[in-house]
């Protein structure tokens, strides 16, 4: 989830010819005030309901005003999540608004920090659709990749990897073009150290001017090859909590887990 702060407090190392830039700072000060935040429950509490699942997948459902997707809310006993990965086909959204698809570590039960990366898709009032890849260590603001072009129908793989509680890497690969980029990133402060307790595959409704933007009709986003790793093991979506987006008592998404490595978020 992107977040615009006041200054960039760390120096980022670039390991690809693509260049990242502070994408939202000037826009926040002068125009859009675009930001995001950790998961917000629809009524301020966790709402759990039963939901049918494949025999190899068990999960509960909760509702959020800004997130939709799947979250592993705890790693295997005595371990922490260090890597989360997933692939998705870039959708063709319809209707003015925006949304963002990303994978990340922390941000649900552990809300002080999030290591995350993904793709925004935005539909302007004239119908023009744009896509933007980005990475962030929340609560720092997001950084866009300025030389990582994306089009509808392309397959993007996103991997975030924590090398420590305050350092990590982000890797994005466009399987359709063969383009790949690796970015080193660090926590903006010691208070933003990762807990490694959550792993997420999310479509998000972010904010502008402290209000949620209109959620574009993104059709559906399916994360495949979804997995989360610790230092000694790797797990899939078995046991993940499913999150549907709900605003003003209206449910805006429907989430289904197809297998232990696949989850689909559909705009309703």
C-alpha positions in Angstrom: 0.0 0.0 0.0 1.4 3.3 -1.1 1.9 6.0 1.4 3.1 9.6 0.8 5.3 11.0 3.6 7.4 14.2 3.8 10.9 13.2 2.8 12.8 10.2 1.6 14.9 9.2 4.5 16.9 6.4 2.9 19.1 6.0 -0.2 17.9 3.2 -2.4 20.3 1.1 -4.5 19.4 0.4 -8.1 20.3 -3.0 -9.6 18.6 -2.7 -13.0 18.6 -0.1 -15.8 15.1 0.8 -14.9 15.0 3.9 -12.7 12.7 4.5 -9.7 11.6 7.9 -8.6 9.7 9.4 -5.7 6.4 9.2 -7.5 3.8 10.6 -5.2 5.5 13.3 -3.1 5.1 16.2 -5.5 1.6 14.9 -6.5 0.6 14.8 -2.8 1.8 18.3 -2.2 0.4 19.8 -5.4 -2.4 17.6 -6.7 -3.7 14.1 -5.7 -2.6 13.5 -2.1 -2.4 9.8 -2.9 -1.8 7.4 0.0 -2.6 4.0 1.4 -2.7 2.4 4.8 -2.7 -1.1 6.5 -5.9 -3.2 6.5 -8.9 -1.4 7.8 -11.8 -3.6 9.0 -15.2 -2.7 7.6 -16.6 -2.0 11.1 -13.5 -1.6 13.1 -13.4 -5.2 14.2 -12.6 -8.5 12.5 -15.7 -10.1 11.0 -15.4 -13.8 10.5 -17.9 -15.9 8.5 -17.8 -19.4 7.2 -17.1 -19.9 3.5 -16.9 -23.0 1.3 -13.4 -24.0 0.3 -11.6 -26.7 -1.6 -10.8 -29.7 0.6 -7.1 -28.8 0.8 -7.8 -25.2 1.7 -9.4 -23.9 4.9 -10.0 -20.2 5.5 -12.2 -17.7 7.2 -13.6 -14.5 5.7 -13.4 -10.9 7.0 -14.4 -7.6 5.5 -12.2 -4.5 4.9 -12.9 -1.1 3.5 -9.6 -1.0 1.6 -8.2 -4.5 1.1 -9.4 -7.6 -0.8 -7.6 -10.9 -1.3 -5.8 -13.5 0.9 -3.7 -13.0 4.0 -1.7 -15.5 6.0 -2.0 -13.9 9.5 0.7 -16.0 11.1 3.8 -18.0 9.9 4.6 -21.5 11.1 5.3 -21.7 14.8 8.6 -20.1 15.8 9.3 -18.6 12.4 8.7 -15.4 10.5 7.8 -14.7 6.8 10.8 -13.5 4.8 9.6 -13.9 1.2 6.2 -13.6 -0.5 5.6 -14.1 -4.3 2.7 -14.2 -6.7 1.9 -13.7 -10.4 -1.1 -12.0 -12.0 -2.4 -11.0 -15.4 -2.8 -7.2 -15.7 -6.5 -6.5 -15.9 -8.4 -4.1 -18.2 -10.3 -1.9 -15.7 -13.6 -0.2 -16.8 -15.1 2.9 -15.2 -13.4 5.9 -13.7 -11.3 5.1 -10.6 -8.3 3.1 -9.6 -7.1 0.0 -7.7 -3.7 -1.6 -7.0 -2.6 -5.3 -7.0 0.3 -6.2 -4.8 2.0 -8.7 -2.6 3.6 -7.9 0.8 4.8 -8.8 4.2 2.9 -7.5 7.3 0.1 -4.9 7.4 -2.8 -6.9 8.8 -2.2 -7.9 12.4 1.3 -6.4 12.2 0.5 -2.8 11.1 3.7 -0.8 11.9 5.3 -1.7 8.6 4.8 -3.3 5.2 7.3 -4.4 2.6 5.3 -4.5 -0.6 5.3 -4.1 -4.3 2.7 -4.2 -7.1 0.9 -2.4 -9.9 -1.6 0.4 -9.9 -4.3 0.5 -12.6 -6.1 3.8 -13.1 -8.9 4.9 -15.4 -9.1 8.7 -16.0 -12.3 10.6 -16.6 -11.6 10.5 -20.4 -11.4 6.7 -20.2 -7.6 6.5 -20.6 -6.1 3.5 -18.7 -2.6 3.7 -17.2 -0.5 1.2 -15.3 2.3 1.9 -12.8 4.6 -0.5 -11.0 5.9 0.5 -7.6 7.5 -0.6 -4.4 7.4 0.6 -0.8 8.4 0.0 2.7 5.5 1.5 4.6 5.2 4.0 6.3 7.6 5.5 3.8 6.1 6.8 0.6 6.1 4.7 -2.6 8.6 4.8 -5.4 7.6 4.2 -9.0 9.6 2.2 -11.5 9.9 4.7 -14.4 11.3 2.2 -16.9 9.1 -0.8 -16.4 6.3 -0.5 -19.0 3.1 -2.5 -18.4 0.1 -3.3 -20.6 -3.2 -5.1 -20.1 -3.0 -8.8 -20.5 0.7 -9.1 -19.5 1.8 -11.4 -16.7 3.6 -9.8 -13.8 5.4 -11.7 -11.1 6.1 -9.8 -7.9 8.4 -11.1 -5.1 9.3 -9.2 -1.9 12.1 -10.6 0.2 13.2 -9.4 3.6 17.0 -10.1 4.1 16.5 -8.7 7.7 13.9 -6.9 9.7 15.0 -3.6 8.2 16.3 -4.5 4.7 15.1 -6.4 1.7 14.7 -6.6 -2.0 11.9 -6.4 -4.5 11.8 -8.2 -7.8 9.3 -7.6 -10.6 9.3 -9.6 -13.8 7.1 -9.0 -16.9 6.9 -12.5 -18.4 5.3 -11.1 -21.5 8.2 -8.8 -22.3 11.1 -10.6 -20.5 11.8 -7.4 -18.6 12.9 -7.9 -14.9 14.0 -5.4 -12.3 15.5 -5.9 -8.8 15.4 -3.2 -6.2 17.1 -3.0 -2.8 15.0 -1.3 -0.1 15.3 -0.5 3.6 13.0 0.4 6.4 12.6 4.2 6.9 13.2 3.8 10.6 13.8 1.2 13.3 10.2 1.5 14.4 9.2 0.2 10.9 11.0 -3.1 11.4 9.1 -6.0 10.0 7.5 -8.5 12.3 7.2 -11.1 9.6 3.8 -12.2 10.8 1.6 -11.6 7.7 1.9 -12.5 4.0 -0.6 -11.0 1.6 -1.9 -11.1 -2.0 -4.1 -8.0 -2.3 -6.2 -5.8 -4.5 -6.5 -2.4 -2.7 -8.6 0.7 -2.8 -6.2 3.5 -1.9 -6.7 7.1 -0.8 -6.5 10.6 -2.2 -6.9 13.6 0.2 -7.6 11.2 3.1 -10.6 9.7 1.3 -10.8 6.4 -0.6 -10.8 6.8 -4.4 -13.6 5.4 -6.4 -12.8 1.8 -6.9 -12.5 1.1 -10.6 -14.2 -2.1 -12.0 -11.0 -4.1 -12.4 -12.9 -7.2 -13.5 -10.8 -9.9 -11.8 -7.3 -10.4 -10.6 -6.0 -13.9 -10.0 -2.7 -14.4 -8.1 -1.1 -17.7 -9.2 2.1 -19.3 -7.9 1.3 -17.7 -4.5 3.6 -18.8 -1.8 5.2 -17.4 1.4 8.5 -18.6 2.8 10.4 -18.5 6.1 14.1 -19.2 6.5 13.3 -22.9 6.6 10.0 -23.7 4.9 7.5 -22.5 2.3 3.7 -22.5 2.5 0.8 -21.8 0.3 -2.7 -20.4 0.9 -3.9 -23.2 3.1 -5.3 -21.5 6.2 -5.3 -18.0 4.7 -7.9 -15.5 5.7 -10.0 -14.3 2.8 -10.8 -10.6 2.8 -13.7 -9.0 0.8 -13.9 -5.3 0.4 -17.0 -3.7 1.9 -17.9 0.0 1.9 -21.0 1.6 3.3 -22.4 -1.9 3.9 -22.0 -2.8 0.2 -19.7 -5.7 -0.6 -17.6 -4.7 -3.6 -15.5 -7.8 -4.2 -15.8 -11.6 -4.2 -12.7 -13.7 -3.4 -12.3 -17.4 -4.1 -9.3 -19.6 -3.4 -8.8 -22.0 -6.3 -6.0 -24.0 -4.8 -3.2 -23.7 -2.3 -1.4 -21.4 -4.7 -4.2 -19.5 -6.4 -6.6 -16.8 -5.3 -9.0 -14.7 -7.4 -10.4 -11.3 -6.5 -13.4 -10.3 -8.5 -15.1 -6.9 -8.6 -18.9 -7.5 -8.1 
